Amino acid sequence: MDTLPEALLATCTQNRAIQTMVIVSVLLFLAVFVVILRFYVRTYVLHNSGYDDYLMLASLLVGFIAFGFYFKLLASGMGKHIYCLSPQQIMDTAEWSLLAQIFISIDLGLTKISVCIFILRVIKNAQRKLTRFIWVLVSFVVATHIVQIVLFIIECRPIEAVWNPLIKGRCFSVHVTYMIAYLNFSLEAFADLVCAGIAIVVIQRLQMDIRTKLALCFLMGLGILGDRKTIDVGGVSIGAFVGIITASLPILRPLFQEIFKAVTGGFSRLWSKPQSCFHPTTRREDDRTLVPTANRDVEKQDKHINEPGSSFQTLQDPASPHLKGFTTTLDSA
């Protein structure tokens, strides 16, 4: 490192470890929060939790283990330029990176299987051919990720030769390693596209409005295609956490509906016109001023009462025959 040119030495102060750790931590927190909401909706709202929920929980627990390896990986020097690291730091980074990739592969596999089981719960064995095809796809996903894990382990014999160049071992050649990586990527992409296509076909057959179907198709496709190891920040794969979050969002649809109703109801009450506590007003014909309607009615009644010959005016007349008996009774009392 001391023999590096000054231009390269100046770049050794650059370190993306803190930013990467913050992003990974936020995504892990969001994944935990979304999974908690998922179990709340399935257990207390819908009362139908199933294997897909427990598989997603297992994926989250494996993600915690991978997060621990990420922490060690970043502490070893990940986030800096490789020419700025010491030989020991390079070996530590390679070791923790291999262990993290193994658990990330398990995490992604559990997320994909959870999505497939969720699709099976939606169709409820209504279409046997599609059900069998999904089970074949689940078996394909399991086999693909098992092969990935095995290849990570047997890449070098002994396995320590992967990160320690001082150990003499037998490893795959560079060409074989690249060929295996491209093959794994192609198989994963094929499984993701097929699973996303099945999810979209199933959602289109549900009895929902077109806007809800489009939203669910987008979320399901994002959840399946989002759990990619190629999504990384600072050399750290975050596809597992993104997959957990996006694959769980369609399950939270009932909760989103309740929140939307509460928010829209609050805004409608806030912006609705308040009822006036005063009576509506009318215009006097003589002076054209605004007068409450109730006062106008009282004026009409007074005008009617004071008219000659009205019943109330007759009762007020002492000589009225209607008051004679009433006067006699009062006098006798």
Number of C-alpha atoms within 10 A of each C-alpha: 11 7 7 11 9 10 8 14 15 10 13 16 11 12 16 17 21 13 13 22 20 11 14 22 15 13 19 22 13 16 23 20 12 20 24 12 17 22 22 16 19 17 13 10 11 12 11 11 15 15 13 22 22 15 20 26 22 17 25 23 14 19 25 17 15 25 22 12 21 25 17 18 25 23 16 22 20 27 21 18 15 14 14 19 17 13 13 12 17 18 19 19 23 18 21 21 21 18 17 22 20 19 21 27 20 21 29 28 23 26 28 29 23 26 26 24 20 19 21 21 15 14 16 11 12 11 10 11 9 15 19 13 12 20 15 12 19 21 12 15 22 17 12 17 21 16 13 18 17 11 16 16 17 14 18 18 15 14 18 16 18 22 19 17 11 8 13 12 14 14 16 15 11 9 9 12 14 12 12 15 13 12 12 16 15 12 15 21 14 12 20 22 15 15 23 23 16 18 22 20 11 17 20 17 10 11 9 11 9 10 9 14 18 15 12 20 21 15 21 26 21 18 26 27 22 24 27 23 17 13 14 14 17 18 17 23 21 25 23 31 31 23 26 33 26 22 27 25 19 18 21 17 15 14 15 13 11 11 12 12 12 12 11 12 11 11 11 11 10 10 8 8 8 8 6 7 6 9 11 11 14 15 13 12 8 6 7 9 11 12 14 15 15 14 13 15 11 11 12 11 11 11 10 15 15 12 11 10 11 11 12 13 14 16 14 11 11 11 10 11 11 13 15 11 10 10 12 10 10 8 8 6 6
